[in-house]
């Protein structure tokens, strides 16, 4: 990792911190690249069972570092373009890379969570925010549109009219209003501590069932009924064949805490 991102792994939980606190974790190319690289490293480590994604310092992420981006447009646009068979750029990867991990990602939001920072948070499976945190789909302020997978992720959380309201005005909402709108999952006075507690709770479950459950919901949420039911059957058969499912049953019948093995495969 670089100094742009911190990564700590303990007891199966990876804590990832955006690390430009003096800039409220404003996104420049090195920070975006470091986040993508960190997600790749976590994906390759099957000892990890859950991820807490947070911002170090006073904010989760204040969005794009506009001064950095627009002072070197040719270099910036080099990363924006896609070539050949590549279907997305690094700005889209930095949000979707968390969604595509086999383990749940819990975002802990405090301070400002604007623009690209909000879209990164939307890539998490669950978001915990302080009531007074400030969130915004802010791109319209700079004459831009959300282009870091935000529209792909927002459509699972809210009606299109609410998404249009947020996108076309760029207005800032509190964590409390964000909870009402569906942008965040729950509120907390200490989202980092609650995110870690939730990660520990999930990490105590079968890593195969957790991974398959995440992939099942991601794939099925917006697809047709027949396709959804087919994937349910496929993944459940794999669960019945997994060692960790047998461990869960044996421990449950014995009223003991299960001691799960590492995840057997990707789902």
N, C-alpha and C positions, 0 to 999 in steps of 0.2 A: 504494500500500500504506500501511498505518498502521504505527505503531511496534510493534504487536503481532506483525508478521511481517516478516522480512527476505527480500529476493529479489535474487539476483545471477544474471545470465545471461552466460556466457562460453563461447565455442567450441561453441555449440549446447546447452549444459547449464545448466539452471536449478537453482540451489540455494536451497531454501526453508527458512527457519528459524523455528520457533515461538519467539517472543521475549518471554517473561516469565520470564527466568532466575531472578529473585529469588523467584518463586513455583513454581519447577520446571515452568514453562509450564502451570500449571493453567488449565483452559478456562473463560473467561467469554464472554459474548456477543460483545464486540468481537473477541476472538481467533478465535472460531469464524467470525464474519462475514468477518474479514480473510483467513482460510484459503480460504474459498469464493471470495472475490473474486480472490485470487491464482491459484487454479486456473483461473478464467474468463479471466484475463489471459494465462496460459500457453496455454490452449486456442486463443486467437485469434492466437498468435504461431507461425507455421510454421517459424521459424528454430530453435525449440527442438526438440531431438531426444531428450532424456532429462531426467529430474528427479531430484534428490536431495532427500529430505524428512528434515529433522533437527530436533533441539531444541537451541537455544542455551543454554549454561549447563550445570548439573550433571545434567540429566535430559532425556529425550525429551519426556515429558509425564506429569504426576502425576495426570491425570484432571480431573474436574469441579471447579471452584472452588466447593466446597459452600457456604462462607460467603456468597459473592457470590450464588449461585443462590437460596438459601433466605432471604436477607434481603430479596428483592424478588420474591416468588412471582408476583404478577400480571404483571409485566413478563416474567418467565421463561416463564410459560405462554403468553404471546402468541406467542413464537417456537416453542413446542412444537406448537401447533395447526396443522392444515392446513385450507385453505379451498377450496371450489369443486372444480376439476378437478386441483388440485395433489396429487400422490400421495405426497409426502414432505416432511418439514420440514427446517429448516436443520441440525438435529443429525444427520440422516441424510445430508444433502448433504455435510457436511464430511468424511465418510469416502468416499462413493461418487464424489465429484468427482474424486478421484485415479484411481480405477479407470476412469473414463470418459474420461480424457485419451487422445489418440491416440498418446501417447509413453509409454514405460515409466517407472514411478516406483519409485525404490529408497529404502526407508526405512532410515535409520541410527539404531539404537536404543542408547542408553546410559542409565545411571542408572535412574530409575523410568519405567515405561510401564504406567500403570494405567487401568482403566475406559475412559473416552472416548478417552484417549490411545492405548490398545491398539487400539481400534476404528479410529482414524485410521490407525495403522500397518498394520492389516489391509487398508486400502484401497490400500496400495502393492502393486505387482506382486511385489516381492522385498524381503525384510527381512534386514538384516545387524545382528547384535547382539553386544555384548560378552558373554563367558561369565558375568560377574558382574552383568549388568543384571537388573532385577527387573520381572517382568510379571505382570499380574493382570486377570482379568475381575472387577472389584471392586464392581460395582453393588450386589450383595446386602448388602454392609456397610452401605449407606445405606437398605436396605429397597426397593431398586429392581431393575430388570432391565436388561440391555444393550439399549439402544434407539437406538444410532447405527449401525445396519446391521450390527452384530456378528454376529447370527445368520445373515444372508445370506452373510457373508464366511467365518465359521468353518466352515460346512458343506462348503466346498471343501477344507478343510485337514485335517480330522480326523474320526474316527468320532463319532457322536452321544454315546456314553457318555463319551468324553473331554471333549467340550464341556460335558456336564452336570456332570461332576466340577469343572471350572474355574468354571462359572457358579454352581453351587449352593453351593460352598464359598467362593468368592472368594479362594482361597489364592494366595499369591505364589510364583511359580516363577522360578528363575534363568534366565539366557539359555541356559545349557547344557541345562537340562531343557526349556526352550521349544523348542530345536532338536530334541530327541528327540520332542516332542509334535507338531511340525509348525507351531508358531506362528511360528517364524523359519526363514529359508532356510539361513543359514550363520552361523558365529561369526567374530569378528575382535577383535583387541586394539584396533584403530582403525577402527570401522565407517564413520566419515565418509570417511576416506581410501580405504577399499576400495569404498565406494559410489560415490565419484567415479571411481575407476579403472574400475569396471564400467560406469558411465554413459559414460565415454569410449570404451570398447570397443564398446558398443552404438551410440553416436553415429556410429561409423565405418562402420556398415552402411547399406544402403539404407533411407531413412526410410519409404518406401512399404511395403517388406517388413516392417519392424519394426511399423509401425502396423497393417497387416493381420494380422500374426501375433498381436499382442496381442488384437485384436478377435475373431479366429477362436477362440482359446483361451477367452476370456471367454464367448463365446456358446455354444460347443460343449461345455463341460466337463460340464454336467449335462443337456443336451438329448438327444433321441432320435437314433438313428443316421442315419436318412434326412435329418433336418434338418441334422445335422452335416456329412454328406457333400455336401449341396447347397451349403452355405456354403463349404466347401472349394473346390468347383468354381468358384463365383462369384468368390471372391477371387483364385484362381489365374489366372483369365482376365484380371482387372484387372492382375495383376502382369505378365503377358506383354505387356500393352499399355502398360506404364509406361516412361517414359524411363530411370528409375533402374535398371530390370531390364536394359536394354540396356547401360547404363554398367557395371553389375556384370559382365556377360558379357565385354564388351570388355576391361575391366581385368584380369579373371581370366585370359583367354587370353594377354594380353600380360605377365602377371606383374607388374602395376603396381598401385599403390594407387588405388582408385576415387575420383573426385571427384564426389560425388553432388549432385544438384540438390535444392532444397527439396521436401518432400512435395507431390505433385500434388493430392491430394484427401483428404477424410476417408473412413474406411472403417466 
